[in-house]
Amino acid sequence: MLTQPTLTADSLVLDQSKSSSRLWLPKRVLFTPDALDEPFGQQIYERITTLGLPVEILKNNRLTGLRGATERETYRNGKNTLAVVKAPPGTFRLQPIPPSADWQMNLAEGCPAHCQYCYLAGSLQGPPVTRVFANLPQMLTNTAAYEQPGKVTTFEVSCYTDVIGIEHLTGSLAECITYFGGRPDAQLRFVTKYDQVNSLLNLAHNGRTRARVSLNTDLVARRLEGGTASLEARLTALRKLALPIQQGGGGYPVGVVLAPIMPITNWREQYTHLLDRLAATLNFDCDLTVEFITHRFTPGSKDVLTEWYPNTSLEMDEATRSQKRNKFGSVKYVYRADEMSVLRSFFYTEWRKRFPDAPILYWT
């Protein structure tokens, strides 16, 4: 269980000069030859070189030499590396991803953040390098084959990365938003813990991108979500995205992903404060949804996370959890039914009290 110091309302006010996340500037940028053969790969190359970052053009299309002498060194190497590669053929076979969206389409794999509960741990193979796909335009064209007549088909692009965390390096999210802006029967969905959204505000999204921001309490954001924007900065970004274009905002449909929900000390007070701040931020009519995601982990992710973050205060005690199995028999540990029921009742009640017209998409 995450332990909590004594907090007051005043102590939760953040220093605004430090609230925005720093731009991630990798120490090593790798380009495979086939990535540079792509026009979009060339665009990324121009962005990277304009920023003055060190670029290595590899001799072949394989990424090697990324492991260190220890797992911690491998982690540091990976988190400091951006690799621009060509997405393999398998990425064109999209996978369904309920309840988040109809289909998962990844513009990148790997994330620059340092979240100590990271859901990518154990699900992506090898060192935690951020791999960006240079053939993104072809991947976008491919999504048309997955649109379902007579309904709006949703595509999630942030399952395996934080799309805003790398946008200044790639321009990939803007490419996606512009593409889906011209697809009347499709909707793009992304979620972020970063706040650099100004470059998105003037894009022709035509209401076909739902821009979501991941929120948690100040305590969780500060202790467990390293390298990301503060809660205050994320709320500011969410407001910018949601404000009407006439008021200088992006005019996007927006969403809140409250995750991972954890019954930390004084959790009711802390989450009540978060929801109050959210209500004050979105004090105007907007198209808003929410997704509630409780904390869970797998045996594999726990092993990886405890190697990456050996001093974490994150609770991952199997003895206090229930087992949940998927159709393939894999196990994840979730909160017990009675605890889930209490949490769910609280969040549904408090959300509907503040946002009666904003749909709750799911609880998991």
Secondary structure, 3 states (H helix, E strand, C coil): CCCCCCCCCHHHCCCHHHCCCCCCCCCEEEECHHHHCCHHHHHHHHHHHHCCCCEEECCCCCCCCCCCCCHHHHHHHHHCEEEEECCCHHHHCCEEECCCEEEECCCEECCCCEECCCCCCCCCCCCCCEEEECCHHHHHHHHHHHCCCCCCEEEECCCCCCCCCCHHHHCHHHHHHHHHCCCCCEEEEEEECCCCCHHHCCCCCCCCEEEEEEECCHHHHHHHEECCCCHHHHHHHHHHHHCCHHHCCCCCCEEEEEEEECCCCCHHHHHHHHHHHHHHHCCCCCCEEEEEEECCECHHHHHHHHHHCCCCCCCCCHHHEEEEECCCCCEEEEECHHHHHHHHHHHHHHHHHHCCCCCEEEEC
